């Protein structure tokens, strides 16, 4: 039986269906817990492991240091004792799945296992859950929960982090509410002492949502959903080529019993022709059927020249009478009514598997940190919290409120109250659905009268970024629906001056870095010549700068008195005031893929350090978030710069599994990647070797990530609504000369949990124009977290 040490003893378990990112949660909670002075444990096989407990004693690893001088007070002044929590010997058994083998060291008979720093090293790159998950019938019984309480008290554990779906989180809250009575029963039965009963009078609980369906209310994303979306879109991208080759139709069935998020976002990201989701059954005109509507929509797409057809069906899809809609039936309709050669692809559990994408490493890590904070701050009076996210802000919400709203959505669907079901989804869901209909439907009649229609110039600026074309596609299709004319300005302002302009029906824009002040008068003349009513700029800092020049030019050129919007798109994510830019997610995933391969090479070689150089200009976002997603030992950014002191390698004690240093290309003009690599090699001597890898323009290319594609469509449509709103306001002005207000030239930004329009003149106050980045960076503190998670502050 474990003796009390006065510090919080924290256990983490995964329950319900597995999802990519669960291992990142476990790793983050264990490491942050150790840094905050806690003892950390894992529970194998979910709630079933709690019920079974330990029938075998722990065998502490022989290498565990016991020197009291190892104690350090380096993390927020909290005694972390990292070296005394380095490893307990079971990490390899958990990672390679040999824990239940009979020979040698085994986990057989042990379900609540002490783990240390090294035991979870590198877990964030693994799919599924290495600590196992199981459906537990025993935990649903009072006797099972009594056994679970006894097993936790025996090990001295007083805090529990649960990663799972709504059922798992409900079980956690029920366990907490029953805890005092369970402790009382155990005391009455003589299974625990009065001292134990007093010490364990309160169980601290926190929930994190692991679900590929993204079906939990009060959070924008659940852990595992982005990776599942990646798997679906990868499959559709692969199917597209064969579908186009044979002019076939494909019907894909994806997961989502009560939530259509995967089907919806996959439809938006892949340009599907039709989708079926539980929250919004296909709506039909009186006397018609959804089969008629689907065939009419797809027939229109075929007549417009499409050679392929993609229909996505969520597994929980149904019609307005709750009659299930099956992929096979959809195939039969397309074959019989339209004569299309149709195939069905059921993706099944491939959606759950594989390595987590970048966001499913970053989000669980940040949520894991917040979960530990919530447990440390918990009192008997505070509710059990669920850790969520709104846009870019990690949130805490009362766990049972989120569960109740989630179940209310399913109840509304069962009651055929689909409007209520939609109202309880997050705003992004509704906007994405509207966006899908706006960009996938060919309307026979234009939606706006002639006097409200615009000639909209669309221009790409700066370096290419994933999502640029997706944003343009959404804007063009919206223009066609409304009756606007979308005019492509090829190759930026240089293309405008060269009169390289044509009306868009689909896409294919080039990009250029030339700013309009190259000849502002000539630019204004082109605006007037082509009678632009609105301008949509898609690009990075160059586009922001161009918008600023055009707004300032309004003093002298009436042609610039039109609404102008900037949609940030740059892998550097250096546009001021916005926390995300199109292309940054795509680039992060390219960085993660490259670094995973590099770490594999490093771990296969002798003790080796790789110095990886990334793009990003004078903004360290890509390097910092990439370091968090790949477990880099050190990250060097232009914001913090480099010095001899920061160049100390400082590799944490423990096993080498291929260590990396990530350096932004502009972190220092003196300490270049080559210099840093040579310094590490020289200082490493016989301890470690050093190599370098420059990722260069590989971070710009490749297929845009689903998150960038979906965000591009959503933000592009918001931009078009902005342009329409300000165009209508200008039309209402009396007089021949129109005066556009300053707020009609603005940048769409993501700030915390909201989308905000920021006038370009206001944004200048927050911009470091010399270094082409914002004056403040929301991700600045993450650099400290990166180094804390590899133990760097502990050993310097």
Secondary structure by P-SEA (a helix, b strand, c coil): cccccccbbbbbbbccccccaaaaaaaaaaaaaaaabbbbbbbccaaaaaaacccccccccccccccccccccccccccccccccccccaaaaaaacccccccccccccccccccccccccccccccccccccccccccccaaaaaaaaaaaaaacccbbbbbccaaaaaaaaaaaaaaaaaaaaaaaaccccaaaaaaacbbbbbbbbbcccccccccccccaaaaaaaaaaaaaaaaaaaaaaccbbbbbbbcccccaaaaaaaaaaacccccccccccccccccccaaaaaaaaaaaaaaacccbbbbbbcccccccccccccaaaaaaaaaaacccbbbbbbbccccccccccaaaaaaaaaaaaaaaaaaaaccccccbbbbbbcccccccccaaaaaaaaaaaaaaaaacaaaaaaaaccaaaaaaaaaaaaccccccccccccccccbbbbbbccccccaaaaaaaaaaaaaaaabbbbbbbcccaaaaaaccbbbbccbbbbbbcccccccaaaaaaaaaaacccbbbbbccaaaaaaaaaaaaacccccccccbbbbbbbcccccccccccccaaaaaaaaaaaaaaaaaaaaaaccbbbbbbbbbccccaaaaaaaaaaccccccccccccccccccccccccccccbbbbbbcccccccccaaaaaaaaaaaacccbbbbbbbbccccccccccaaaaaaaaaaaaaaaaaaaaaaaaaaaccccbbbbccccbbbbbbcccbbbbbcaaaaaaaccccccccccccccaaaaaaaaaacccccc
